[in-house]
Each structure stands twice: as structure tokens, then as C-alpha cells.
Amino acid sequence: MSEESHTYDASMIVVLEGLEAVRKRPGMYIGSVGERGLHHMAFEAAERALNEILGGTASRVEITLTADGGVRIADDGTGLVVGDAGQGDGAPLETRLTELWCGAPPADRRSLVGGYFGVGLAVVNALSSRLTAEVRRDGARWVLEYEQGVPVGVPARTSPADAVGTVVTFRPDAEIFETLEFSFETLAERFRELAFLNRELDITLTDDRDPAAPRAVRFRFPGGPRDYIAEQGAPLHPDVIGFERKYSEMEGTVEVALRWCDSREERIASYANSLPTTGGGAHELGFRDGLAAALTGYAREHQLLSPSDPDFTNTQLGAGLTAVVSVKLDRPEFEGATRDRLGNRPVRACVAEAVREHLTVWLRTNPAQATSVLARISTTTRH
């Protein structure tokens, strides 16, 4: 090939703007055009409504898989602004639906922020064959309609309204996605997870796709992670050990729930700002540090370990252990492209201290249960 055929200059650069860029390269915004990306659309659309509950402006969110293959997210919040942003409550809905990262939500401990991508409603709109938004506020009902991210007419004030809230309904675009079939189980797993990590949430997931077999499930866990642990396995001891604690040093809170079960499997689920951290990180390391310190200290205090015996190891302590370790931070620092590992350095020491102190109190207050836990550890050691 000639040198001329390799010439590359600014004239060859194609600049894509706005939602056109999203439709051209959807994987950059939702991860894939397969099942993962399809479900991410639902999570992104629901996140805004769930944050209304966490912000105190709504009490429940209803998510429905509709008979025509769409997803409807309805909340009983104050209703998003339509038209005049001067009414307050942030950017108007038209802007949220058409401008990328408009009014980016604060990355703090009090809100769900962005999953792995944080793309918002504009990307959901761009990748939908049709999206309809209905808003009830200030005594009026507004309807906004879009096709492939393009407005169909102007926002219409259609009728008076007694109630308040926002409903967003979208159908994924068959021109974009490899599959249009949502998995009820996949959505249920994530919404259930969000509900036990955030006890304020009240989520109903309904599947209306099969008229002969409709189904619905409600996710609400006032006990938070304790409720989750209480459902797991055959317990070795009756108590679920749990606590929540705030630390200024790590600019956030830590919540832990744990119990040993009658098995040899270790199941520790860690989260940072409600995102699963499958790669672990500072909070999970701190949890293990605090666990080892508390149990080793208690065993030495009761002369269950001799001065020459080594401290307990993570392997010994993990057999049968089921735990949730959740931190919520104002400035989370994730490591890696998939954001699956937490890097905030102060978190490790704070979590370790909290676990050591709370677990030590529980062990001393519940000697019979402590004995069963230490017997399990002793059995693990012999094996």
C-alpha cells in the first residue's frame, strides 16, 4: 500500500454529539447491547425514582414489565419539573431526557449513583424505540413522548391531577439490542439487594408480560442487612450480629451484619455505596481484620489459646460465616475499570475498629453463643 493511503488528518475525524453518540456506540454507555446492557437500562431508569425515596420526597417505587415488552417506573414523589426550571427541584425533565449527564447527582453516601456507568435518563431515552414520561405536580398532568431520543411534539399539559409523581415508560430499541427479553429474576435480585442495603426503600416489581401468570414481589427490609442474614442457611447461633456506625475519618458509615451457619462455606458480600464490590477492597479487609482481632482477643481472654498459639487466621474464621459489609461514603474511590474494588485507605482502619469493638461486646454478652462459634473455629483448625 502507498504512503498516501495511510494519511490521517483532522478531516477524517467524525464528531458525534449528544444522543447520536449514544446510539452509535451504546456499549460505551451501558456496557453491552446484550442482556447486561438491557437490564442496565432498567436499573438506570429506576435509580432516579429510588433516590427520591432516599431523599425523602417519595415513599415507594413500582416497576412493571409491561405486556408490550416495555418497562414502567412509577413513583409517588413530588413530580419532576416540566418546562420552567425556575420552579425548583433541579433540571427540567426535558433536559434530563435529552442532555447527557445533565445535573449529575452528587456522589455521596445518601444516594444511589450511577451503577457502573452512571448514564442517566438521557441514555435510556436514546436507546429506546419509544419513551413516555408522565408527570403529576402542581395540580396538572404533563405528558412527554420521544422516539429514539427525539421529541414527538412538545410537552403537553393534558388534564388536572390530584395526585403527584412521575412515571417513565420505555421500550428498548430492537435496532440496538441483541435481545429485548428482560429477566424478572435478574431484576428482582438487584432490586432486592438495593432494598436490604437501604432500609428506606419500598420497591414493587411486577411482571405483566404473561396475562395467564402475572407475578409481583415487594422488596422492603426495615431491618436492613440483618433481615438478609436472617434468611440465610441453618444458623449455628440464634443471634444475627449487626451494627451501623458513622466515621468522620472515612467520611461515611459502615453497616455490618453477620452470623455463622452450620456449613463450611464462607459467604461475605461487600458493597460500597450500594454497588457490589466483588473484588473486595479496604472495607472487606477491615472487616476481616476486626473479626480476627475480636475472636483472637476473646479466646486469649478466656484462655482458649495459649500464649504460644498463633492468632486465628481468616481461613479458620470464614468457615460457615455469612456476612454483609456495606459502606456508604461521600467520596468513594473505586479501583479498576469495573469499579469492583474499594480503594479508600481510611476505610480499612475504621471498619476494623467497628467490627472489633461490636463483636467483642457480643461475645462477652453471649458466652454460650460465643462458645459455639469458637468450637466451630477449633473444629476448622483440626481439619
ABEGO torsion letter per residue (X at the ends): XBAAAABBBAAABBBBBEAAAAAABAAAAAGBABAAAAAAAAAAAAAAAAAAAAAGABABBBBBBBAAGBBBBBBABAEBBBEBAAAEGEBBAAAAAABBGBGBBBBBAABBBGEAAGAEAAAAAAABABBBBBBBBGGBBBBBBBBGGBBBEBBBBABBBABBEBBBBBBBBAAABABABBBAAAAAAAAAAAAAABAABBBBBBBAABAABBBBBBBBBAAEAAAAAAABEBBABABBBBBBBBBAAAGEBBBBBBBBBBBABBBBBBBBGGBBBAAEEAAAAAAAAAAAAAAAAAAAAAGABBAABBBBBAAAAABGBBBBBBBBBABBBBBEAAGABBABAAAAAAAAAAAAAAAAAAAAABAAAAAAAAAAAAAAAAX
